[in-house]
Amino acid sequence: MGLQHGRQARKLRPLISAAIEARFNQIEQDGPDTRFEGLVRETAALLKEIGAPLLDMIRGQAEALEFEFDTLLRYDLVTYLRDYLATRKPSGSEGCTTWAATGSAAVGGQPILVKNRDYRPEHLPLQIVIRATPETGYRYVCSGSAGSPGVFSAGINECGLAVADTHVCSTDLGPGLPDYALMMQVLEAHGSVSSAVDYLRSVPRLGRNNLILADAEGHLAVFEIGHHRHGLFEAEDGVLVNTNHFVSSELQDSFVDTNAPRAKGNSFRRYDKVAGELRKARGRIGVPFAQRLMASHAGPLASICRHPTAGSKSATISASIFLPAQRRMLFCHGLPCRGHYDEFGIKPIEWKERPRSGWRLNRH
C-alpha cells in the first residue's frame, strides 16, 4: 500500500519535499536537544517491535517517492514528537474542530461525525482522499496528506466505524504508536467503537492527540490519548465535542496552550461555540446543519472555519462529514465556507469477493 501511495503521489514529490524541509527547519528553530533525539530513536525502535505495518508503508512510500527511508521516518516522527520542544515556549499550535451526534439529537436518529482539519498551509496541495483495501481487514476511505503514512486525518470503514483526530499539545509524551498508526489499525481491524476503545487502551501510545469515534449503531466516544494515561468520554444527550485540549481529569494537567497570547484559549472558545450550536439544533442535526456550522465565523478565537492570517502557522484546509450508518464520507477541500463537498462511499462486500490489497488515491 505504501508503494501504491508513493507511485500515485509521484507528481507531488516536490511539494512533499518542501513540506519535509519546512518541518525539519521548524525543528531546528525549536532547538532539538539530546533528550529529543533520544525520544525519536526510542520511538523508532519501538515501532520495529510493534509497528511493522506502519514501517512497511513508510518504506514503500520512500521507495516510490525516492526518499531515504530514514528521512521519511524522521519526518513522520518529529511531526508528532515536536510537542516535547513546543511545550517549552509559545510556538503556535495546529488544531482541528470535531464533533458527533446520534439518537434523538440527530435527524432520523442517524449518527454523524464531523471534522474541520486545521493544519499547516503547505499541506493544502498535498491533501488526498484514499480508498484502501488491506490484504486482511476491513476496507476504508480516509483523508490525509500525500507522503504521510497511515490514516493521517480521518476515515471510515466498511462496517461504518468512523474516526478523526485532533492535536493536543501535551507533556504526556513518550515512545508509542502515533495516532496515524492507531487510526489505521482501528479502521482495518475494528467494526465498533467499543472494540476500538478496547484496542486503544491496550497498546503503547505516543500521546498528544484526541480521537473522536462513531459507529453505525450510534455509539460515540472521545478517547484522549496520553502516553501514560488516557481519558474517555461517551455521548451525553446524543452529542460529543472535541477540539484541541484535554477535558478529562486524567490528562487536564498535561495540556499546554502553546499559542501566542492573541490566540490563547481558542480551543476552549471553539469547543463552547460548537457545544452551544449543537444544543440549539437538537433533533435537527444533519448534513446541512454540519455544513453551515463548519463554515461559520465568530471572530479570531471562536471561528470554526479558520482563515489564514499573518503570523499563523495553521488554517482550515478541509472539512469531512461522516455518515456511519450509510458508510458515506463527504469531503470539502479547502475552506468550507467557500468549497463544495464530494461524496465517497464504501459498501460492505462478501469476504469471498474481496480483491487483493490496494491503495487508490484521489487528489483534490
C-alpha positions as CSV (number, residue, x, y, z in Angstrom):
1,M,0.0,0.0,0.0
2,G,2.9,2.4,0.7
3,L,4.3,1.7,-2.8
4,Q,1.0,2.4,-4.4
5,H,0.6,5.6,-2.4
6,G,4.0,6.8,-3.4
7,R,3.6,5.9,-7.1
8,Q,0.2,7.7,-7.3
9,A,1.6,10.7,-5.5
10,R,4.8,10.9,-7.5
11,K,3.8,14.2,-9.2
12,L,3.6,15.7,-5.8
13,R,7.1,14.8,-4.8
14,P,8.4,18.4,-5.0
15,L,5.7,19.6,-2.6
16,I,6.3,16.7,-0.3
17,S,10.0,17.5,-0.3
18,A,9.2,21.2,0.5
19,A,6.9,20.1,3.4
20,I,9.7,17.9,4.8
21,E,12.2,20.7,4.6
22,A,9.8,23.1,6.3
23,R,9.2,20.7,9.2
24,F,12.9,20.0,9.6
25,N,13.6,23.7,9.6
26,Q,11.0,24.2,12.3
27,I,12.5,21.5,14.5
28,E,15.9,23.2,14.2
29,Q,14.4,26.5,15.2
30,D,12.8,24.8,18.2
31,G,16.3,23.7,19.4
32,P,16.4,19.8,19.5
33,D,18.4,18.5,22.4
34,T,19.8,15.1,23.4
35,R,16.6,14.1,25.1
36,F,14.5,14.9,22.0
37,E,16.8,12.9,19.7
38,G,16.7,10.1,22.2
39,L,12.9,10.1,22.1
40,V,13.0,9.9,18.3
41,R,15.3,6.9,18.5
42,E,13.3,5.2,21.2
43,T,10.1,5.6,19.2
44,A,11.6,4.3,16.0
45,A,13.0,1.3,18.0
46,L,9.5,0.6,19.5
47,L,7.9,0.7,16.0
48,K,10.3,-2.0,14.9
49,E,8.8,-4.2,17.6
50,I,5.0,-3.4,17.4
51,G,4.6,-1.1,14.3
52,A,5.7,-3.3,11.4
53,P,2.7,-2.4,9.2
54,L,3.4,1.3,9.6
55,L,7.1,0.9,8.9
56,D,6.3,-1.2,5.8
57,M,4.1,1.5,4.5
58,I,6.7,4.2,5.1
59,R,9.3,2.0,3.4
60,G,7.1,1.6,0.4
61,Q,6.4,5.3,0.2
62,A,10.1,6.1,0.5
63,E,11.0,3.7,-2.3
64,A,8.3,5.0,-4.7
65,L,9.0,8.7,-3.9
66,E,12.8,8.3,-3.9
67,F,13.4,9.5,-0.4
68,E,15.7,7.8,2.1
69,F,13.7,5.7,4.4
70,D,15.3,7.3,7.5
71,T,14.5,10.8,6.2
72,L,10.8,10.0,5.7
73,L,10.6,8.1,9.0
74,R,12.1,11.1,10.9
75,Y,9.7,13.5,9.2
76,D,6.7,11.3,10.3
77,L,8.0,11.1,13.9
78,V,9.2,14.6,14.6
79,T,5.9,16.0,13.3
80,Y,4.4,14.4,16.5
81,L,7.3,14.4,18.9
82,R,7.8,18.1,18.4
83,D,5.4,18.6,21.4
84,Y,8.4,17.8,23.6
85,L,10.0,21.0,22.3
86,A,6.9,23.1,21.7
87,T,5.7,22.9,25.3
88,R,8.7,25.0,26.4
89,K,7.7,28.2,24.7
90,P,4.8,29.7,22.7
91,S,5.2,28.5,19.1
92,G,1.7,28.2,17.6
93,S,-0.5,25.1,17.5
94,E,-2.0,23.1,14.7
95,G,-5.6,22.3,15.7
96,C,-8.9,20.9,14.5
97,T,-12.6,21.1,15.4
98,T,-14.6,17.8,15.7
99,W,-18.0,16.7,16.9
100,A,-20.5,13.9,16.6
101,A,-24.2,13.4,17.2
102,T,-26.6,10.5,17.3
103,G,-30.1,9.3,18.5
104,S,-32.6,12.0,19.4
105,A,-30.1,14.8,18.7
106,A,-29.7,13.8,15.1
107,V,-32.0,13.9,12.1
108,G,-33.7,10.5,11.9
109,G,-31.5,9.3,14.7
110,Q,-28.7,8.7,12.2
111,P,-25.1,9.1,13.6
112,I,-22.9,11.8,12.2
113,L,-19.2,12.7,12.8
114,V,-17.7,15.9,11.5
115,K,-14.2,17.4,11.4
116,N,-12.6,20.6,10.2
117,R,-8.9,19.9,9.6
118,D,-6.8,22.9,10.6
119,Y,-3.2,22.3,9.6
120,R,-0.1,23.8,8.0
121,P,-0.8,25.6,4.7
122,E,1.8,23.6,2.8
123,H,-0.4,20.5,3.2
124,L,-3.3,22.1,1.3
125,P,-2.0,21.0,-2.1
126,L,-0.9,17.7,-0.6
127,Q,-4.4,16.8,0.6
128,I,-5.8,13.5,-0.7
129,V,-8.6,11.1,-0.2
130,I,-7.7,7.4,-0.2
131,R,-9.6,4.2,-0.8
132,A,-7.7,1.4,1.0
133,T,-8.2,-2.4,0.7
134,P,-5.8,-4.1,3.1
135,E,-4.8,-7.7,2.4
136,T,-6.6,-8.6,5.6
137,G,-9.1,-6.5,7.5
138,Y,-11.8,-4.0,6.6
139,R,-11.7,-1.7,3.6
140,Y,-11.8,2.0,4.4
141,V,-11.8,5.6,2.9
142,C,-9.7,8.2,4.6
143,S,-8.3,11.7,4.1
144,G,-4.7,12.8,4.8
145,S,-1.6,14.1,3.1
146,A,0.4,12.8,0.3
147,G,3.7,11.4,1.6
148,S,2.3,10.8,5.1
149,P,1.5,7.3,6.4
150,G,-1.4,5.5,7.9
151,V,-4.6,7.4,8.4
152,F,-3.3,11.0,8.7
153,S,-6.5,12.8,9.4
154,A,-9.8,10.9,9.5
155,G,-11.6,7.9,7.9
156,I,-14.5,5.4,7.8
157,N,-14.5,1.7,7.2
158,E,-17.0,-0.7,5.6
159,C,-18.5,-1.5,9.0
160,G,-19.4,2.1,9.4
161,L,-16.8,2.9,12.1
162,A,-15.6,6.5,11.7
163,V,-12.6,8.1,13.4
164,A,-11.0,11.6,13.3
165,D,-8.1,13.1,15.3
166,T,-7.3,16.5,16.9
167,H,-3.9,17.7,18.1
168,V,-3.5,18.4,21.8
169,C,-0.1,19.9,22.8
170,S,0.8,17.7,25.7
171,T,3.6,16.8,28.2
172,D,2.4,13.2,28.5
173,L,4.5,12.1,25.6
174,G,6.7,9.0,25.1
175,P,7.6,6.1,22.8
176,G,4.5,4.6,21.4
177,L,2.2,4.3,18.3
178,P,1.4,7.8,16.8
179,D,-2.3,8.3,16.1
180,Y,-2.0,7.9,12.4
181,A,-0.9,4.3,13.1
182,L,-3.6,3.9,15.8
183,M,-6.3,5.1,13.4
184,M,-5.1,2.8,10.6
185,Q,-5.4,-0.2,12.9
186,V,-8.8,0.9,14.2
187,L,-10.2,1.1,10.7
188,E,-8.6,-2.1,9.5
189,A,-9.4,-4.3,12.5
190,H,-12.4,-2.9,14.3
191,G,-16.1,-2.6,13.5
192,S,-17.4,-0.8,16.6
193,V,-16.5,2.0,19.0
194,S,-16.3,-0.4,21.9
195,S,-13.9,-2.7,20.2
196,A,-11.7,0.3,19.0
197,V,-11.6,1.7,22.5
198,D,-10.5,-1.6,24.0
199,Y,-7.7,-1.7,21.5
200,L,-6.7,1.9,22.2
201,R,-6.5,1.2,25.9
202,S,-4.3,-1.9,25.3
203,V,-1.4,-0.6,23.2
204,P,1.6,1.7,23.8
205,R,0.6,5.2,22.7
206,L,2.8,8.1,21.8
207,G,0.3,10.6,23.2
208,R,-0.5,14.3,22.1
209,N,-3.9,13.6,20.4
210,N,-7.6,13.0,20.9
211,L,-9.7,10.7,18.8
212,I,-13.4,11.0,18.2
213,L,-15.2,7.9,17.1
214,A,-18.7,6.9,15.9
215,D,-20.1,3.7,14.6
216,A,-23.2,2.6,12.6
217,E,-25.1,1.7,15.7
218,G,-24.8,5.2,17.0
219,H,-22.2,4.7,19.7
220,L,-20.0,7.8,20.1
221,A,-16.8,8.3,22.1
222,V,-13.8,10.6,22.6
223,F,-10.6,8.9,23.5
224,E,-8.0,11.3,24.9
225,I,-4.5,10.0,24.2
226,G,-1.7,10.2,26.7
227,H,1.5,8.1,26.8
228,H,0.9,7.1,30.4
229,R,-2.7,7.9,30.9
230,H,-5.9,8.2,28.8
231,G,-9.3,9.8,29.1
232,L,-12.6,8.5,27.8
233,F,-16.0,10.2,27.2
234,E,-19.2,8.8,25.7
235,A,-22.1,10.9,24.4
236,E,-24.2,12.9,26.8
237,D,-27.7,13.7,25.3
238,G,-26.5,12.3,22.0
239,V,-23.6,14.7,21.3
240,L,-19.9,14.9,21.7
241,V,-17.5,17.8,21.0
242,N,-13.7,17.6,20.8
243,T,-11.2,20.3,20.0
244,N,-7.5,20.8,21.0
245,H,-7.4,20.5,24.8
246,F,-7.9,17.7,27.3
247,V,-11.1,17.6,29.3
248,S,-10.6,14.5,31.4
249,S,-9.2,14.7,34.9
250,E,-6.6,12.1,33.9
251,L,-5.0,14.4,31.3
252,Q,-6.1,18.0,32.0
253,D,-2.8,18.9,33.7
254,S,-0.8,17.6,30.7
255,F,-2.3,20.2,28.3
256,V,-0.1,23.2,27.3
257,D,-1.6,26.1,25.4
258,T,1.4,26.9,23.1
259,N,-0.4,29.6,21.1
260,A,0.7,33.2,21.0
261,P,-1.1,35.5,23.5
262,R,-3.6,36.7,20.9
263,A,-4.7,33.2,20.1
264,K,-4.7,31.6,23.6
265,G,-7.9,29.9,24.6
266,N,-9.2,29.4,21.0
267,S,-9.6,25.7,21.6
268,F,-12.0,26.4,24.6
269,R,-13.9,29.0,22.6
270,R,-14.4,26.7,19.6
271,Y,-15.5,23.9,21.9
272,D,-18.1,26.2,23.6
273,K,-19.3,27.5,20.2
274,V,-19.9,24.0,18.8
275,A,-21.5,22.7,22.0
276,G,-23.9,25.7,22.1
277,E,-24.9,25.3,18.5
278,L,-25.5,21.5,19.0
279,R,-27.7,22.3,21.9
280,K,-29.8,24.8,19.9
281,A,-30.1,22.4,17.0
282,R,-31.1,19.3,18.9
283,G,-33.2,17.0,16.8
284,R,-32.2,18.8,13.6
285,I,-28.5,17.9,13.4
286,G,-27.7,16.5,10.0
287,V,-25.6,17.3,6.9
288,P,-27.0,20.8,6.1
289,F,-26.5,21.9,9.7
290,A,-23.0,20.4,9.7
291,Q,-22.0,22.2,6.6
292,R,-23.3,25.6,8.0
293,L,-21.6,25.1,11.3
294,M,-18.2,24.1,9.9
295,A,-18.3,27.2,7.6
296,S,-19.1,29.6,10.4
297,H,-17.0,32.5,11.6
298,A,-17.1,34.0,15.1
299,G,-14.1,36.2,15.5
300,P,-10.4,35.3,15.9
301,L,-11.0,32.8,18.7
302,A,-14.3,31.1,18.2
303,S,-14.4,30.7,14.4
304,I,-14.8,27.1,13.2
305,C,-13.7,27.9,9.7
306,R,-10.3,29.4,10.3
307,H,-8.8,31.5,7.5
308,P,-5.1,32.1,7.0
309,T,-3.8,35.1,9.0
310,A,-0.5,36.9,9.2
311,G,1.8,35.0,11.5
312,S,-0.4,32.0,11.8
313,K,1.0,28.6,11.1
314,S,-2.4,26.9,10.7
315,A,-5.7,27.3,8.9
316,T,-8.6,25.2,7.9
317,I,-7.7,23.1,4.8
318,S,-10.7,20.7,4.7
319,A,-13.9,19.6,6.2
320,S,-15.1,16.0,6.4
321,I,-18.6,14.7,7.3
322,F,-19.0,11.0,8.0
323,L,-22.4,9.2,8.0
324,P,-21.6,5.8,9.6
325,A,-24.9,4.1,9.0
326,Q,-24.7,4.9,5.3
327,R,-20.9,4.3,5.0
328,R,-20.5,7.7,3.4
329,M,-17.9,10.4,3.6
330,L,-18.5,14.0,2.3
331,F,-15.2,15.8,1.8
332,C,-14.6,19.5,1.2
333,H,-11.1,20.5,0.0
334,G,-10.1,24.0,1.3
335,L,-12.1,26.4,3.3
336,P,-15.6,25.0,4.0
337,C,-17.2,28.5,3.7
338,R,-16.0,28.6,0.0
339,G,-15.8,25.0,-1.2
340,H,-18.1,22.2,-2.2
341,Y,-18.4,18.6,-0.9
342,D,-17.5,15.5,-2.9
343,E,-19.1,12.2,-1.8
344,F,-17.2,8.9,-1.2
345,G,-19.0,5.7,-0.3
346,I,-17.9,2.3,0.8
347,K,-20.3,-0.6,0.7
348,P,-19.8,-3.8,2.6
349,I,-18.8,-6.8,0.4
350,E,-18.6,-10.5,1.0
351,W,-15.2,-11.8,2.0
352,K,-15.1,-14.2,-1.0
353,E,-15.4,-11.1,-3.3
354,R,-12.6,-9.3,-1.6
355,P,-9.9,-8.0,-4.1
356,R,-6.2,-8.1,-3.4
357,S,-4.7,-5.3,-1.3
358,G,-4.8,-1.9,-2.8
359,W,-4.4,1.8,-2.3
360,R,-6.2,4.3,-4.6
361,L,-5.5,8.0,-4.2
362,N,-7.9,10.7,-5.2
363,R,-6.2,14.1,-5.3
364,H,-8.1,17.3,-4.6
